[in-house]
Structure formats: structure tokens, C-alpha cells
Amino acid sequence: MRNLFLSAVITLFAFSVSSAQTSKMDVSILPDNAQKFIEQHFSSETVKKVEKEDGILNMDKSEMYEVHFANGVKLDFNEAGEVTEIESRKDAKLPMKAIPMEILDYVKNNYKNAHVMSWEMDNDEQEVELSDGTDLEFDLKGKFLKED
């Protein structure tokens, strides 16, 4: 039984690695909305890698895309090309225009010595992590919910 489980895990891992498409700097595999978002907010950054994960790898069975920039910023896009996550992996400052204005205003008014390091949106909320380590949650319209 243990060998069967181990074989299944190895097979799943091998399948997931082989079904992800990776391309250096090829943003043309992204949906149009994602390409426009990058052009609008990250045009001065160098794209290091673009990855497309097929629906089989995701719980919701849709395609997902990741874009990695040379400065350490990573973007995630859904199948429609809508940004779902922006993350700075090397403490690079995120472009303010890429973060929803309501969230930026809240951060500016309440956390004057911090800036947004990551932003993520799921089905019912938005979350941000600040440079001082504070995590904040907002509803989909940008109304503050709580601090974690």
C-alpha cells in the first residue's frame, strides 16, 4: 500500500512538472489582459520567466500564469488574464498604480512608514502584506476588514 501511494505521488509530480510550460521572456503566451497589465504597470521591468500551468494542476481546473521579473517581483494571472497576486520576493517596491487605490489610501493613512510588499485577491477578499510585516484584509471593493 505504501509503495502504491509513493508511486502515485511520484507520477503526479512528474505529470505536473511536464504539464507546466515555461518560457523565458515570452509574454505572448499570456492572455491580452495580462499583457496589457504588464505593459501598463511593469513596462520598465525585465521579464525573466513566464510560466503557464494547465488546468489539471489547479484545484479550479483553469489555466494560471506566472510572470517573474528580474527585480524579484512575481505576478499571477487567472485564465482571463486578470491579476490575482503581486508579490515582491526581493523587497522591490511595487508600483503604486498596480494596487487598488482604496487599499493604497488605507495604507497611506494608517501605516505611514510601510509600503505594500504583496497583494492577493481571491473569490471574496483582498489581502496585502506590508513592509513592516503587517497583514491586512479587505473586501473586494477595498473596504478594510481586519489586520492579521
C-alpha positions in Angstrom: 0.0 0.0 0.0 2.8 2.4 0.9 4.6 1.7 -2.4 1.3 2.3 -4.3 0.9 5.7 -2.6 4.5 6.6 -3.2 4.2 5.7 -6.9 1.0 7.8 -7.2 2.8 10.8 -5.7 5.8 10.5 -7.9 3.6 10.1 -11.0 1.5 13.1 -10.1 4.7 15.2 -9.5 6.2 14.1 -12.8 2.9 14.9 -14.6 2.7 18.3 -13.0 6.2 19.2 -13.9 5.8 18.1 -17.5 2.5 19.9 -18.0 3.7 23.4 -16.9 5.0 25.4 -19.8 7.9 27.7 -19.1 9.3 30.3 -21.4 11.9 33.0 -20.8 10.6 36.4 -21.5 7.8 35.2 -23.8 4.8 37.2 -22.7 2.9 36.3 -25.9 1.6 33.2 -24.2 -0.3 35.4 -21.8 -3.9 36.5 -22.3 -4.3 40.0 -23.7 -5.5 41.5 -20.4 -2.3 40.2 -18.7 -0.1 41.6 -21.4 -1.8 45.0 -21.1 -1.4 44.9 -17.3 2.3 44.3 -17.6 2.7 47.0 -20.2 0.8 49.5 -18.1 2.4 48.8 -14.7 5.7 47.0 -15.3 6.9 48.2 -18.7 10.3 49.3 -17.3 11.0 45.9 -15.8 12.8 43.0 -17.4 10.7 39.8 -17.7 12.8 36.8 -16.5 10.4 34.0 -16.9 6.7 33.3 -17.9 5.0 30.1 -16.8 1.7 28.6 -17.8 0.1 25.9 -15.7 -2.6 23.8 -17.3 -5.9 23.4 -15.6 -5.2 20.0 -14.3 -2.7 21.4 -11.8 -5.1 23.9 -10.3 -8.0 22.9 -8.0 -10.4 25.1 -10.0 -9.3 23.4 -13.3 -8.5 26.7 -15.0 -5.2 27.8 -16.6 -3.0 30.0 -14.5 0.0 32.1 -15.5 3.1 33.4 -13.5 5.4 36.1 -14.6 8.7 36.6 -12.9 10.7 39.8 -13.3 14.4 40.3 -12.8 13.8 42.6 -9.8 12.1 39.8 -7.9 8.5 40.8 -8.5 6.1 37.9 -9.4 2.7 38.3 -10.9 -0.1 35.6 -11.1 -2.9 35.8 -13.6 -6.0 33.8 -14.0 -7.3 32.3 -17.3 -8.9 35.6 -18.2 -5.7 37.5 -17.7 -6.8 39.2 -14.5 -4.1 39.7 -12.0 -4.7 37.7 -8.8 -1.4 38.2 -7.0 1.5 40.6 -7.0 4.5 39.7 -4.8 7.9 41.2 -4.2 10.4 38.5 -3.4 13.4 40.7 -3.1 11.8 43.6 -1.2 11.4 45.5 -4.5 8.7 48.2 -4.2 5.6 47.5 -6.1 4.2 50.1 -8.5 1.5 52.0 -6.6 -0.7 52.0 -9.7 -0.8 48.2 -9.7 -2.5 48.2 -6.2 -6.2 49.1 -5.9 -6.5 52.8 -4.9 -8.7 52.2 -1.9 -6.1 49.9 -0.4 -3.3 52.3 -1.1 -5.2 55.1 0.5 -5.9 53.0 3.6 -2.2 52.0 3.9 -1.0 55.6 3.4 -3.4 56.9 6.1 -2.8 54.2 8.6 0.8 52.8 8.0 2.8 55.9 7.0 6.2 54.1 7.4 5.3 51.0 5.4 4.6 50.1 1.8 2.8 47.2 0.1 5.0 44.2 -0.5 2.4 41.8 -1.8 -1.3 41.9 -2.8 -3.6 39.0 -3.5 -7.2 38.6 -4.5 -9.4 35.6 -4.2 -13.1 35.0 -4.6 -14.2 37.1 -1.6 -11.4 39.3 -0.3 -8.1 41.0 -1.0 -5.0 40.7 1.2 -1.9 42.7 1.4 1.4 42.3 3.3 3.2 45.5 4.3 7.0 46.0 4.5 6.7 46.1 8.3 5.2 42.5 8.3 1.6 43.6 8.9 -1.0 41.6 7.0 -4.3 43.4 6.1 -7.6 42.0 4.7 -10.0 44.0 2.6 -13.3 43.1 0.8 -13.5 43.0 -2.9 -14.3 46.7 -3.1 -11.3 47.7 -1.0 -13.1 48.2 2.4 -10.8 47.3 5.3 -11.9 44.2 7.2 -9.1 43.3 9.6 -5.4 43.2 10.5 -3.7 39.9 11.0 
